[in-house]
Amino acid sequence: MASADSPTAIRRRSAISRALRAITSPYYRYRHAKVLHSLRVGLAMIVSILATTGIDIPHGVWASVTLLVVIGGLQHHGNIRKKAAERAAGTLLGASIGLLLIVQQNLLGSLPLTYLLMSVFAAICAWFAIGSSGYIGLLTAITMCIVAGHGDNQIDVGLWRTLNVLIGIVIALAFSFALPLYATYSWRYGIATNLRECARIYTRLLEGAPIGEEEQVKRFLQINRRLVQLRSLMPSVAKEVDVPQARLEEIQRLHRSVLSSLELLATGPLMHADVVARAAYAGQSGAEVRAVRTILLATARGLRFGRATRPGIPAAPPLAQTHGGAALGLPPDLQGPYWLGQRLAEQVDRLRALLLETEPNWNIERQPRALLNA
């Protein structure tokens, strides 16, 4: 038997510690979201099998089918609340229609009438499937066929299938809220990654070597791709943190404005200027422009950690005044970059302020609130 300080025991404790950290830490859940979702669905499948086939409930396979339909493709807590409810409603409605079709078939005995009614119901469901109630309409039609077959199922078969559908829904909803994967964290970490990338590019603009065209295209393509992914998360984020989606849209718009300004700077004369010209640009622009990198990195840290123990988002100083709309001491080809740098500093500070307003809602699992306005 291994002692408490043996290498085997130490490795075991380390593995347990890593597993607990992955489960309890939002960042680790974000990093391992696919694994956690797969484990959740796999465990739910085992439970559905044991709850039906394990105790010999007829047609138990439909409980597993329902389970996969309800949560198989749902990952984030925000869309689970809405989509799982819609899918459950559609499944229940379809089971009820299927039972009614079986009853009328047993009473009237007319298969052509049953086929006609099923086709009518399918057409109605298809009408609603293209729109805001798409999941409900689609699953109503699918469950109707599961329960009723082509109208030739017996009433006891329909009832057993309905029971299995209900069992599948209950198991699915129970596991939907086990170890929830919040879209808010994916949104936060995605923005943080983008801001860090923007800070690196901005540093290269002012201090580093020029960025080649191929590298530049690759970097901005990655940031833009991540920005598009963030937009798809916003409906779920709005539900999770109780922030109006219009506010998230404004953050998204400012984020894109920052990226656009940075891209214009990166493709302009500043990127190809020599060391002396860059130093002149930085000296003429003022502290607020030179502080853009610091603000971007501090904002990214605030989004990443969301805790008072981490550095917060600093307040940007007021923008410098120019003389007649031009910067004295700069050559004409750097006047445009000078103006863009001023606008970029404004946009970064407005983005910082908007994120600071929504900060109390970030830590949705009631972790300590971040005090970012240091």
C-alpha positions as a Markdown table, in Angstrom:
| # | Residue | x | y | z |
|---|---|---|---|---|
| 1 | Met | 0.0 | 0.0 | 0.0 |
| 2 | Ala | 1.4 | 3.4 | -1.1 |
| 3 | Ser | 2.4 | 5.8 | 1.7 |
| 4 | Ala | 1.0 | 9.4 | 1.8 |
| 5 | Asp | 4.3 | 10.8 | 0.5 |
| 6 | Ser | 5.1 | 8.2 | -2.1 |
| 7 | Pro | 5.4 | 9.2 | -5.8 |
| 8 | Thr | 2.2 | 7.2 | -6.6 |
| 9 | Ala | 0.2 | 9.0 | -4.0 |
| 10 | Ile | 1.6 | 12.4 | -5.0 |
| 11 | Arg | 0.7 | 11.7 | -8.6 |
| 12 | Arg | -2.8 | 10.6 | -7.6 |
| 13 | Arg | -3.4 | 13.8 | -5.5 |
| 14 | Ser | -2.1 | 15.9 | -8.4 |
| 15 | Ala | -4.5 | 14.2 | -10.9 |
| 16 | Ile | -7.4 | 14.7 | -8.5 |
| 17 | Ser | -6.4 | 18.4 | -8.0 |
| 18 | Arg | -6.2 | 19.0 | -11.8 |
| 19 | Ala | -9.6 | 17.4 | -12.3 |
| 20 | Leu | -11.2 | 19.5 | -9.5 |
| 21 | Arg | -9.6 | 22.6 | -10.9 |
| 22 | Ala | -10.9 | 21.8 | -14.4 |
| 23 | Ile | -14.4 | 21.4 | -13.1 |
| 24 | Thr | -14.5 | 24.4 | -10.8 |
| 25 | Ser | -12.4 | 26.9 | -12.7 |
| 26 | Pro | -14.3 | 28.9 | -15.4 |
| 27 | Tyr | -11.2 | 29.2 | -17.5 |
| 28 | Tyr | -10.4 | 25.5 | -17.4 |
| 29 | Arg | -14.1 | 24.8 | -18.3 |
| 30 | Tyr | -13.7 | 27.1 | -21.2 |
| 31 | Arg | -10.4 | 25.4 | -22.3 |
| 32 | His | -12.0 | 21.9 | -22.0 |
| 33 | Ala | -15.6 | 22.8 | -23.0 |
| 34 | Lys | -15.9 | 20.1 | -25.6 |
| 35 | Val | -14.6 | 17.4 | -23.2 |
| 36 | Leu | -16.9 | 18.4 | -20.5 |
| 37 | His | -19.9 | 18.6 | -22.8 |
| 38 | Ser | -19.1 | 15.1 | -24.2 |
| 39 | Leu | -18.8 | 13.7 | -20.7 |
| 40 | Arg | -22.1 | 15.2 | -19.7 |
| 41 | Val | -23.9 | 13.8 | -22.7 |
| 42 | Gly | -22.2 | 10.4 | -22.2 |
| 43 | Leu | -23.2 | 10.2 | -18.6 |
| 44 | Ala | -26.8 | 11.2 | -19.4 |
| 45 | Met | -26.9 | 8.5 | -22.0 |
| 46 | Ile | -25.9 | 5.9 | -19.5 |
| 47 | Val | -28.5 | 7.1 | -17.1 |
| 48 | Ser | -31.2 | 7.0 | -19.8 |
| 49 | Ile | -30.2 | 3.4 | -20.7 |
| 50 | Leu | -30.3 | 2.3 | -17.1 |
| 51 | Ala | -33.6 | 4.1 | -16.5 |
| 52 | Thr | -35.4 | 2.4 | -19.4 |
| 53 | Thr | -33.7 | -0.7 | -20.9 |
| 54 | Gly | -32.1 | -1.5 | -17.6 |
| 55 | Ile | -35.5 | -2.1 | -16.0 |
| 56 | Asp | -37.1 | -3.4 | -19.2 |
| 57 | Ile | -39.3 | -0.5 | -20.1 |
| 58 | Pro | -40.6 | -1.2 | -23.7 |
| 59 | His | -39.2 | 1.0 | -26.5 |
| 60 | Gly | -36.6 | 2.5 | -24.1 |
| 61 | Val | -34.4 | 3.5 | -27.0 |
| 62 | Trp | -36.6 | 6.5 | -27.6 |
| 63 | Ala | -35.6 | 8.0 | -24.2 |
| 64 | Ser | -32.0 | 8.0 | -25.4 |
| 65 | Val | -33.0 | 9.5 | -28.8 |
| 66 | Thr | -35.0 | 12.3 | -27.0 |
| 67 | Leu | -32.0 | 12.9 | -24.7 |
| 68 | Leu | -29.7 | 13.4 | -27.7 |
| 69 | Val | -32.2 | 15.7 | -29.5 |
| 70 | Val | -32.7 | 17.9 | -26.4 |
| 71 | Ile | -29.1 | 18.5 | -25.3 |
| 72 | Gly | -26.8 | 16.8 | -27.8 |
| 73 | Gly | -26.0 | 20.0 | -29.6 |
| 74 | Leu | -26.5 | 22.5 | -26.8 |
| 75 | Gln | -23.4 | 23.6 | -25.0 |
| 76 | His | -23.8 | 26.9 | -23.2 |
| 77 | His | -26.1 | 27.5 | -20.2 |
| 78 | Gly | -27.7 | 30.5 | -21.9 |
| 79 | Asn | -29.0 | 28.7 | -24.9 |
| 80 | Ile | -29.8 | 25.6 | -22.9 |
| 81 | Arg | -32.4 | 27.5 | -20.9 |
| 82 | Lys | -34.2 | 28.6 | -24.0 |
| 83 | Lys | -33.5 | 25.8 | -26.5 |
| 84 | Ala | -34.0 | 22.9 | -24.1 |
| 85 | Ala | -37.4 | 24.4 | -23.1 |
| 86 | Glu | -38.3 | 24.8 | -26.8 |
| 87 | Arg | -37.2 | 21.2 | -27.6 |
| 88 | Ala | -39.1 | 19.8 | -24.6 |
| 89 | Ala | -42.2 | 21.7 | -25.6 |
| 90 | Gly | -42.0 | 20.4 | -29.2 |
| 91 | Thr | -41.4 | 16.9 | -28.0 |
| 92 | Leu | -44.4 | 16.9 | -25.7 |
| 93 | Leu | -46.6 | 18.5 | -28.3 |
| 94 | Gly | -45.6 | 15.9 | -30.9 |
| 95 | Ala | -46.2 | 13.1 | -28.5 |
| 96 | Ser | -49.7 | 14.4 | -27.8 |
| 97 | Ile | -50.5 | 14.7 | -31.5 |
| 98 | Gly | -49.2 | 11.2 | -32.1 |
| 99 | Leu | -51.4 | 9.7 | -29.4 |
| 100 | Leu | -54.4 | 11.6 | -30.9 |
| 101 | Leu | -53.6 | 10.1 | -34.3 |
| 102 | Ile | -53.5 | 6.6 | -32.9 |
| 103 | Val | -56.8 | 7.1 | -31.1 |
| 104 | Gln | -58.6 | 8.4 | -34.2 |
| 105 | Gln | -57.1 | 5.5 | -36.3 |
| 106 | Asn | -58.5 | 3.0 | -33.7 |
| 107 | Leu | -61.9 | 4.7 | -33.7 |
| 108 | Leu | -62.3 | 5.3 | -37.5 |
| 109 | Gly | -60.0 | 2.7 | -39.0 |
| 110 | Ser | -59.2 | 4.8 | -42.0 |
| 111 | Leu | -55.5 | 4.8 | -42.9 |
| 112 | Pro | -55.9 | 7.3 | -45.8 |
| 113 | Leu | -57.4 | 9.8 | -43.3 |
| 114 | Thr | -54.6 | 9.1 | -40.9 |
| 115 | Tyr | -52.0 | 9.7 | -43.6 |
| 116 | Leu | -53.8 | 12.9 | -44.6 |
| 117 | Leu | -53.9 | 14.2 | -41.0 |
| 118 | Met | -50.2 | 13.4 | -40.5 |
| 119 | Ser | -49.4 | 15.3 | -43.7 |
| 120 | Val | -51.4 | 18.3 | -42.6 |
| 121 | Phe | -49.7 | 18.3 | -39.2 |
| 122 | Ala | -46.3 | 18.0 | -40.8 |
| 123 | Ala | -47.1 | 20.9 | -43.1 |
| 124 | Ile | -48.2 | 23.1 | -40.1 |
| 125 | Cys | -45.0 | 22.1 | -38.3 |
| 126 | Ala | -42.9 | 23.0 | -41.3 |
| 127 | Trp | -44.6 | 26.4 | -41.4 |
| 128 | Phe | -43.4 | 27.1 | -37.8 |
| 129 | Ala | -40.1 | 25.4 | -38.4 |
| 130 | Ile | -38.9 | 28.4 | -40.5 |
| 131 | Gly | -38.9 | 31.1 | -38.0 |
| 132 | Ser | -38.4 | 31.9 | -34.3 |
| 133 | Ser | -40.2 | 28.7 | -33.2 |
| 134 | Gly | -38.2 | 26.5 | -35.5 |
| 135 | Tyr | -37.1 | 23.9 | -32.9 |
| 136 | Ile | -40.6 | 23.5 | -31.5 |
| 137 | Gly | -42.1 | 23.0 | -35.0 |
| 138 | Leu | -39.4 | 20.6 | -36.2 |
| 139 | Leu | -39.5 | 18.4 | -33.0 |
| 140 | Thr | -43.3 | 18.3 | -32.9 |
| 141 | Ala | -43.3 | 16.7 | -36.3 |
| 142 | Ile | -40.4 | 14.3 | -35.5 |
| 143 | Thr | -42.0 | 13.2 | -32.2 |
| 144 | Met | -45.4 | 12.7 | -33.8 |
| 145 | Cys | -43.8 | 10.2 | -36.1 |
| 146 | Ile | -42.0 | 8.5 | -33.3 |
| 147 | Val | -45.2 | 8.0 | -31.3 |
| 148 | Ala | -47.7 | 7.3 | -34.1 |
| 149 | Gly | -45.5 | 5.6 | -36.7 |
| 150 | His | -47.5 | 5.8 | -39.9 |
| 151 | Gly | -50.7 | 5.6 | -37.9 |
| 152 | Asp | -50.4 | 1.9 | -37.5 |
| 153 | Asn | -49.0 | 1.8 | -33.9 |
| 154 | Gln | -51.1 | 0.5 | -31.1 |
| 155 | Ile | -52.2 | 2.8 | -28.3 |
| 156 | Asp | -50.0 | 1.0 | -25.8 |
| 157 | Val | -47.0 | 1.4 | -28.1 |
| 158 | Gly | -47.8 | 5.1 | -28.3 |
| 159 | Leu | -48.1 | 5.5 | -24.6 |
| 160 | Trp | -44.8 | 3.6 | -23.9 |
| 161 | Arg | -43.0 | 5.8 | -26.4 |
| 162 | Thr | -44.6 | 8.9 | -24.9 |
| 163 | Leu | -43.3 | 7.8 | -21.5 |
| 164 | Asn | -39.8 | 7.2 | -22.9 |
| 165 | Val | -39.9 | 10.7 | -24.4 |
| 166 | Leu | -40.8 | 12.2 | -21.1 |
| 167 | Ile | -38.0 | 10.2 | -19.3 |
| 168 | Gly | -35.5 | 11.4 | -21.9 |
| 169 | Ile | -36.6 | 15.0 | -21.4 |
| 170 | Val | -36.3 | 14.8 | -17.7 |
| 171 | Ile | -32.8 | 13.3 | -17.8 |
| 172 | Ala | -31.7 | 15.8 | -20.5 |
| 173 | Leu | -32.8 | 18.8 | -18.5 |
| 174 | Ala | -31.2 | 17.4 | -15.3 |
| 175 | Phe | -27.9 | 17.0 | -17.0 |
| 176 | Ser | -28.2 | 20.3 | -18.9 |
| 177 | Phe | -27.6 | 22.2 | -15.7 |
| 178 | Ala | -24.8 | 19.9 | -14.4 |
| 179 | Leu | -21.4 | 21.6 | -14.7 |
| 180 | Pro | -22.9 | 24.4 | -16.9 |
| 181 | Leu | -20.6 | 25.9 | -19.6 |
| 182 | Tyr | -21.4 | 29.6 | -19.6 |
| 183 | Ala | -21.2 | 31.5 | -22.8 |
| 184 | Thr | -20.2 | 34.5 | -20.8 |
| 185 | Tyr | -16.8 | 33.1 | -20.1 |
| 186 | Ser | -16.2 | 32.2 | -23.7 |
| 187 | Trp | -17.2 | 35.8 | -24.6 |
| 188 | Arg | -14.9 | 37.3 | -22.0 |
| 189 | Tyr | -11.9 | 35.1 | -22.8 |
| 190 | Gly | -12.4 | 35.7 | -26.5 |
| 191 | Ile | -12.4 | 39.5 | -26.2 |
| 192 | Ala | -9.4 | 39.2 | -23.8 |
| 193 | Thr | -7.4 | 37.2 | -26.4 |
| 194 | Asn | -8.3 | 39.7 | -29.1 |
| 195 | Leu | -7.3 | 42.7 | -27.0 |
| 196 | Arg | -3.9 | 41.1 | -26.2 |
| 197 | Glu | -3.3 | 40.5 | -30.0 |
| 198 | Cys | -4.2 | 44.1 | -30.7 |
| 199 | Ala | -1.8 | 45.3 | -28.0 |
| 200 | Arg | 1.0 | 43.2 | -29.6 |
| 201 | Ile | 0.3 | 44.7 | -33.1 |
| 202 | Tyr | 0.2 | 48.2 | -31.6 |
| 203 | Thr | 3.5 | 47.7 | -29.9 |
| 204 | Arg | 5.1 | 46.6 | -33.2 |
| 205 | Leu | 3.7 | 49.7 | -34.8 |
| 206 | Leu | 5.3 | 52.1 | -32.3 |
| 207 | Glu | 8.5 | 50.2 | -31.3 |
| 208 | Gly | 9.1 | 47.0 | -33.2 |
| 209 | Ala | 10.1 | 45.8 | -36.6 |
| 210 | Pro | 7.6 | 46.2 | -39.5 |
| 211 | Ile | 5.0 | 43.4 | -39.9 |
| 212 | Gly | 5.2 | 41.6 | -43.2 |
| 213 | Glu | 2.0 | 41.6 | -45.4 |
| 214 | Glu | 1.5 | 37.8 | -45.0 |
| 215 | Glu | 1.9 | 37.9 | -41.2 |
| 216 | Gln | -0.4 | 40.9 | -41.0 |
| 217 | Val | -3.2 | 39.2 | -43.0 |
| 218 | Lys | -2.9 | 36.1 | -40.9 |
| 219 | Arg | -3.1 | 38.1 | -37.6 |
| 220 | Phe | -6.0 | 40.2 | -38.5 |
| 221 | Leu | -7.8 | 37.2 | -40.0 |
| 222 | Gln | -7.6 | 35.4 | -36.7 |
| 223 | Ile | -8.8 | 38.4 | -34.7 |
| 224 | Asn | -11.7 | 38.9 | -37.2 |
| 225 | Arg | -12.7 | 35.2 | -37.0 |
| 226 | Arg | -12.8 | 35.3 | -33.3 |
| 227 | Leu | -14.8 | 38.5 | -33.4 |
| 228 | Val | -17.4 | 36.8 | -35.5 |
| 229 | Gln | -17.6 | 33.9 | -33.1 |
| 230 | Leu | -18.2 | 36.3 | -30.2 |
| 231 | Arg | -21.3 | 37.7 | -32.0 |
| 232 | Ser | -22.9 | 34.3 | -32.0 |
| 233 | Leu | -22.5 | 34.1 | -28.3 |
| 234 | Met | -24.2 | 37.3 | -27.4 |
| 235 | Pro | -27.8 | 36.1 | -27.2 |
| 236 | Ser | -26.7 | 33.5 | -24.7 |
| 237 | Val | -24.5 | 35.9 | -22.8 |
| 238 | Ala | -27.4 | 38.4 | -22.5 |
| 239 | Lys | -29.6 | 35.7 | -20.9 |
| 240 | Glu | -26.8 | 34.5 | -18.5 |
| 241 | Val | -25.7 | 37.9 | -17.1 |
| 242 | Asp | -28.9 | 39.9 | -17.5 |
| 243 | Val | -27.3 | 42.6 | -19.6 |
| 244 | Pro | -29.4 | 44.1 | -22.5 |
| 245 | Gln | -28.1 | 42.7 | -25.8 |
| 246 | Ala | -28.0 | 46.3 | -27.1 |
| 247 | Arg | -25.2 | 46.9 | -24.6 |
| 248 | Leu | -23.3 | 43.9 | -25.8 |
| 249 | Glu | -23.8 | 45.0 | -29.4 |
| 250 | Glu | -22.2 | 48.4 | -28.5 |
| 251 | Ile | -19.2 | 46.6 | -27.0 |
| 252 | Gln | -19.0 | 44.5 | -30.2 |
| 253 | Arg | -19.2 | 47.6 | -32.4 |
| 254 | Leu | -16.4 | 49.4 | -30.4 |
| 255 | His | -14.3 | 46.3 | -30.6 |
| 256 | Arg | -14.7 | 46.2 | -34.4 |
| 257 | Ser | -13.9 | 50.0 | -34.5 |
| 258 | Val | -10.7 | 49.4 | -32.5 |
| 259 | Leu | -9.7 | 46.6 | -34.9 |
| 260 | Ser | -10.5 | 48.7 | -38.0 |
| 261 | Ser | -8.4 | 51.7 | -36.8 |
| 262 | Leu | -5.5 | 49.4 | -35.9 |
| 263 | Glu | -5.7 | 47.8 | -39.3 |
| 264 | Leu | -5.6 | 51.2 | -41.0 |
| 265 | Leu | -2.6 | 52.1 | -38.9 |
| 266 | Ala | -0.9 | 48.8 | -39.8 |
| 267 | Thr | -1.3 | 49.3 | -43.5 |
| 268 | Gly | -0.3 | 53.0 | -43.6 |
| 269 | Pro | 3.0 | 54.8 | -43.6 |
| 270 | Leu | 3.6 | 54.4 | -39.9 |
| 271 | Met | 4.3 | 50.7 | -40.3 |
| 272 | His | 7.1 | 51.5 | -42.8 |
| 273 | Ala | 8.5 | 54.5 | -41.0 |
| 274 | Asp | 12.0 | 54.4 | -39.6 |
| 275 | Val | 12.9 | 54.5 | -35.9 |
| 276 | Val | 13.3 | 58.2 | -35.8 |
| 277 | Ala | 10.0 | 58.9 | -37.4 |
| 278 | Arg | 8.2 | 56.5 | -35.0 |
| 279 | Ala | 9.8 | 58.1 | -32.0 |
| 280 | Ala | 8.7 | 61.5 | -33.3 |
| 281 | Tyr | 5.2 | 60.2 | -33.8 |
| 282 | Ala | 5.0 | 58.7 | -30.3 |
| 283 | Gly | 6.4 | 61.9 | -28.7 |
| 284 | Gln | 3.9 | 64.1 | -30.6 |
| 285 | Ser | 0.9 | 61.9 | -30.0 |
| 286 | Gly | 0.7 | 62.3 | -26.2 |
| 287 | Ala | 0.5 | 60.0 | -23.2 |
| 288 | Glu | -3.0 | 58.8 | -24.1 |
| 289 | Val | -1.8 | 57.3 | -27.3 |
| 290 | Arg | 1.3 | 55.8 | -25.8 |
| 291 | Ala | -0.9 | 54.3 | -23.1 |
| 292 | Val | -3.2 | 52.4 | -25.5 |
| 293 | Arg | -1.1 | 49.2 | -25.2 |
| 294 | Thr | -1.2 | 49.4 | -21.4 |
| 295 | Ile | -5.0 | 49.9 | -21.4 |
| 296 | Leu | -5.5 | 47.0 | -23.9 |
| 297 | Leu | -3.5 | 44.6 | -21.8 |
| 298 | Ala | -5.0 | 45.7 | -18.5 |
| 299 | Thr | -8.5 | 45.3 | -20.0 |
| 300 | Ala | -7.6 | 41.9 | -21.2 |
| 301 | Arg | -6.4 | 40.9 | -17.7 |
| 302 | Gly | -9.6 | 42.2 | -16.2 |
| 303 | Leu | -11.7 | 40.1 | -18.6 |
| 304 | Arg | -9.5 | 37.1 | -18.1 |
| 305 | Phe | -9.5 | 37.0 | -14.3 |
| 306 | Gly | -12.5 | 39.1 | -13.3 |
| 307 | Arg | -11.2 | 39.4 | -9.7 |
| 308 | Ala | -10.2 | 42.2 | -7.4 |
| 309 | Thr | -6.8 | 40.6 | -6.8 |
| 310 | Arg | -5.8 | 41.2 | -10.4 |
| 311 | Pro | -4.8 | 44.5 | -12.0 |
| 312 | Gly | -7.8 | 46.5 | -13.2 |
| 313 | Ile | -8.6 | 48.6 | -16.2 |
| 314 | Pro | -7.0 | 52.0 | -15.7 |
| 315 | Ala | -8.6 | 55.2 | -16.6 |
| 316 | Ala | -7.2 | 56.8 | -19.7 |
| 317 | Pro | -6.0 | 60.4 | -19.5 |
| 318 | Pro | -7.8 | 63.1 | -21.6 |
| 319 | Leu | -6.8 | 63.3 | -25.2 |
| 320 | Ala | -4.3 | 65.9 | -26.2 |
| 321 | Gln | -5.3 | 69.0 | -28.1 |
| 322 | Thr | -3.9 | 69.6 | -31.6 |
| 323 | His | -3.2 | 72.9 | -33.3 |
| 324 | Gly | -5.6 | 73.5 | -36.2 |
| 325 | Gly | -6.3 | 69.8 | -36.6 |
| 326 | Ala | -2.6 | 69.0 | -37.3 |
| 327 | Ala | 0.3 | 67.7 | -35.2 |
| 328 | Leu | 3.2 | 70.1 | -35.1 |
| 329 | Gly | 6.6 | 68.6 | -35.8 |
| 330 | Leu | 5.3 | 65.6 | -37.9 |
| 331 | Pro | 5.9 | 65.1 | -41.6 |
| 332 | Pro | 2.7 | 65.2 | -43.8 |
| 333 | Asp | 2.6 | 61.4 | -44.3 |
| 334 | Leu | 2.3 | 60.9 | -40.6 |
| 335 | Gln | -0.5 | 63.4 | -40.1 |
| 336 | Gly | -3.1 | 60.7 | -41.0 |
| 337 | Pro | -1.6 | 58.1 | -38.6 |
| 338 | Tyr | -1.6 | 60.8 | -35.9 |
| 339 | Trp | -5.3 | 61.4 | -36.3 |
| 340 | Leu | -6.0 | 57.6 | -36.4 |
| 341 | Gly | -4.0 | 57.2 | -33.2 |
| 342 | Gln | -6.1 | 59.8 | -31.5 |
| 343 | Arg | -9.3 | 58.1 | -32.6 |
| 344 | Leu | -7.9 | 54.7 | -31.6 |
| 345 | Ala | -7.2 | 56.0 | -28.1 |
| 346 | Glu | -10.8 | 57.3 | -27.8 |
| 347 | Gln | -12.2 | 54.0 | -29.0 |
| 348 | Val | -10.1 | 52.0 | -26.6 |
| 349 | Asp | -11.1 | 54.2 | -23.6 |
| 350 | Arg | -14.8 | 54.0 | -24.5 |
| 351 | Leu | -14.5 | 50.2 | -24.8 |
| 352 | Arg | -12.8 | 50.1 | -21.4 |
| 353 | Ala | -15.7 | 52.2 | -19.9 |
| 354 | Leu | -18.4 | 50.0 | -21.4 |
| 355 | Leu | -16.7 | 46.8 | -20.2 |
| 356 | Leu | -16.3 | 48.4 | -16.8 |
| 357 | Glu | -20.1 | 49.1 | -16.6 |
| 358 | Thr | -20.9 | 45.5 | -17.3 |
| 359 | Glu | -18.2 | 44.1 | -15.0 |
| 360 | Pro | -20.6 | 43.4 | -12.0 |
| 361 | Asn | -22.4 | 40.9 | -14.2 |
| 362 | Trp | -19.3 | 39.0 | -15.4 |
| 363 | Asn | -18.9 | 36.6 | -12.4 |
| 364 | Ile | -22.1 | 34.7 | -12.8 |
| 365 | Glu | -21.2 | 32.0 | -10.4 |
| 366 | Arg | -21.0 | 34.5 | -7.6 |
| 367 | Gln | -17.2 | 34.7 | -7.5 |
| 368 | Pro | -15.7 | 37.9 | -5.8 |
| 369 | Arg | -16.4 | 40.9 | -8.0 |
| 370 | Ala | -13.6 | 42.6 | -9.8 |
| 371 | Leu | -12.8 | 46.1 | -8.8 |
| 372 | Leu | -11.4 | 47.2 | -12.2 |
| 373 | Asn | -11.7 | 51.0 | -11.8 |
| 374 | Ala | -8.4 | 51.2 | -9.9 |
